[in-house]
């Protein structure tokens, strides 16, 4: 059975995609994005890098893939995520992109149905928009936590197999 790991940044007020750019979440006419810079430190960087480097191929939505192009395009900074990102197969789900040729090992998928046809482990990095609408209830076990010096709580969960409880 293939595994899908997701690394997501979620604030207490529910902003999922707001770590990087100030224009990422403008609910209610106010910018909620760009909050992450004030909380970045070595511990968060290491936890995030290790978490994002877990799966085999990577799965992105268009916007996250384009954001990552500018940050990690063949960078070599010692971060475990950077090495994984440069080497991994990258699948980009988008109905508007015409090509993913700008990034090595990238393949364009037109729908989430195309994702279902992929084989092997996947890691998802980025916002929740890729996940679409409501999903069936899924149970998780908390497997570990790390609190950074700046107060960020990194929580690690593993999916509980259906019927296991």
C-alpha positions as CSV (number, residue, x, y, z in Angstrom):
1,X,0.0,0.0,0.0
2,X,1.4,3.4,-0.9
3,X,1.8,6.1,1.6
4,X,1.1,9.8,1.3
5,X,2.8,12.2,3.7
6,X,1.7,15.8,4.0
7,X,3.6,18.7,5.5
8,X,1.3,21.7,6.2
9,X,1.6,24.9,8.1
10,X,-1.6,25.7,10.0
11,X,-2.0,28.7,12.3
12,X,-4.4,28.6,15.3
13,X,-6.9,30.7,13.4
14,X,-7.0,28.2,10.6
15,X,-4.7,29.7,8.0
16,X,-3.2,26.7,6.1
17,X,-1.3,28.2,3.2
18,X,0.0,31.4,4.8
19,X,3.6,30.6,5.8
20,X,5.4,32.3,2.9
21,X,3.7,35.1,0.9
22,X,1.7,37.9,2.4
23,X,-0.9,37.6,-0.4
24,X,-1.6,33.9,0.2
25,X,-4.7,34.3,2.3
26,X,-6.9,37.4,2.3
27,X,-10.0,36.2,4.0
28,X,-12.2,39.1,5.1
29,X,-10.1,41.5,3.1
30,X,-7.1,41.2,5.4
31,X,-3.8,39.5,4.5
32,X,-3.2,36.5,6.7
33,X,-0.2,35.1,4.8
34,X,3.5,35.6,5.3
35,X,3.3,34.9,9.1
36,X,6.1,32.3,9.0
37,X,9.2,34.5,8.8
38,X,8.8,35.6,12.4
39,X,8.8,32.0,13.6
40,X,11.5,30.4,11.5
41,X,14.5,29.0,13.4
42,X,16.9,26.0,13.1
43,X,14.6,23.6,14.9
44,X,11.6,24.4,12.6
45,X,13.9,24.3,9.5
46,X,15.2,20.8,10.5
47,X,11.7,19.4,11.3
48,X,10.2,20.8,8.1
49,X,13.1,19.6,6.0
50,X,12.9,16.1,7.4
51,X,9.2,15.9,7.2
52,X,9.0,17.1,3.6
53,X,11.8,14.7,2.5
54,X,10.0,11.5,3.7
55,X,8.0,10.4,0.6
56,X,9.2,9.3,-2.8
57,X,7.7,11.5,-5.5
58,X,6.4,14.9,-4.6
59,X,2.9,16.2,-5.3
60,X,2.2,19.9,-5.8
61,X,-0.6,22.2,-6.9
62,X,0.3,24.9,-9.4
63,X,0.8,27.7,-7.0
64,X,3.0,25.9,-4.6
65,X,5.1,24.4,-7.4
66,X,5.6,27.9,-8.9
67,X,6.6,29.2,-5.4
68,X,9.1,26.4,-4.9
69,X,10.7,27.1,-8.3
70,X,11.9,30.4,-7.0
71,X,13.2,29.1,-3.7
72,X,14.7,25.6,-4.4
73,X,15.5,25.6,-8.1
74,X,18.6,23.4,-7.9
75,X,19.8,25.0,-4.6
76,X,22.4,23.2,-2.5
77,X,22.2,24.5,1.0
78,X,22.6,21.3,3.2
79,X,18.9,21.2,4.1
80,X,17.6,17.5,3.7
81,X,14.6,18.8,1.9
82,X,16.6,20.6,-0.7
83,X,18.5,17.5,-1.7
84,X,15.2,15.5,-1.8
85,X,13.4,18.3,-3.8
86,X,16.2,18.4,-6.4
87,X,16.3,14.6,-6.9
88,X,12.6,13.7,-6.5
89,X,10.1,13.2,-9.2
90,X,7.6,16.1,-9.0
91,X,4.0,15.8,-10.0
92,X,2.1,19.1,-10.5
93,X,-1.7,19.1,-10.6
94,X,-2.9,22.1,-12.7
95,X,-5.6,22.9,-15.2
96,X,-3.9,26.1,-16.2
97,X,-0.2,25.4,-16.6
98,X,1.0,24.6,-20.1
99,X,4.3,23.0,-19.1
100,X,6.4,22.0,-16.1
101,X,9.6,22.0,-18.1
102,X,11.1,24.8,-15.9
103,X,11.9,22.3,-13.2
104,X,13.8,19.0,-13.8
105,X,11.9,15.8,-13.1
106,X,8.5,17.5,-13.1
107,X,5.4,16.1,-14.8
108,X,2.1,17.9,-15.3
109,X,-1.1,16.2,-14.2
110,X,-4.5,17.6,-15.2
111,X,-6.7,16.3,-12.4
112,X,-6.7,14.6,-9.0
113,X,-7.9,11.5,-11.0
114,X,-4.5,11.4,-12.5
115,X,-2.9,11.3,-9.0
116,X,-4.9,8.1,-8.3
117,X,-3.2,6.4,-11.2
118,X,0.3,7.1,-9.8
119,X,2.3,4.3,-8.1
120,X,4.7,4.6,-5.2
121,X,4.9,6.9,-2.1
122,X,4.0,10.6,-2.4
123,X,4.7,13.6,-0.2
124,X,2.5,16.7,-0.4
125,X,3.9,20.1,0.4
126,X,1.9,23.3,0.4
127,X,-1.7,24.5,0.9
128,X,-4.9,22.7,1.3
129,X,-6.4,23.8,-2.0
130,X,-5.0,20.7,-3.7
131,X,-7.0,18.5,-1.4
132,X,-10.3,19.7,-2.8
133,X,-13.6,19.5,-0.9
134,X,-14.8,17.5,2.1
135,X,-13.1,14.2,2.8
136,X,-14.2,11.2,4.7
137,X,-13.4,11.2,8.4
138,X,-9.9,9.9,9.0
139,X,-8.4,9.1,12.4
140,X,-4.8,9.8,13.3
141,X,-2.5,9.0,16.2
142,X,-0.1,11.6,17.5
143,X,3.3,10.1,17.2
144,X,5.5,12.9,18.4
145,X,5.8,16.6,19.0
146,X,8.6,19.2,18.9
147,X,8.3,22.7,20.3
148,X,10.7,25.2,18.7
149,X,12.4,28.0,20.7
150,X,10.0,30.5,19.1
151,X,6.9,28.6,20.2
152,X,5.9,26.7,17.1
153,X,4.5,23.2,17.9
154,X,5.4,20.6,15.2
155,X,3.0,17.7,15.5
156,X,3.6,14.3,13.8
157,X,0.7,12.1,13.1
158,X,0.2,8.7,11.6
159,X,-3.1,7.6,10.0
160,X,-4.9,4.9,11.9
161,X,-5.9,2.0,9.6
162,X,-9.7,1.8,9.1
163,X,-11.2,-0.5,11.7
164,X,-8.1,-0.6,13.9
165,X,-9.8,1.0,16.9
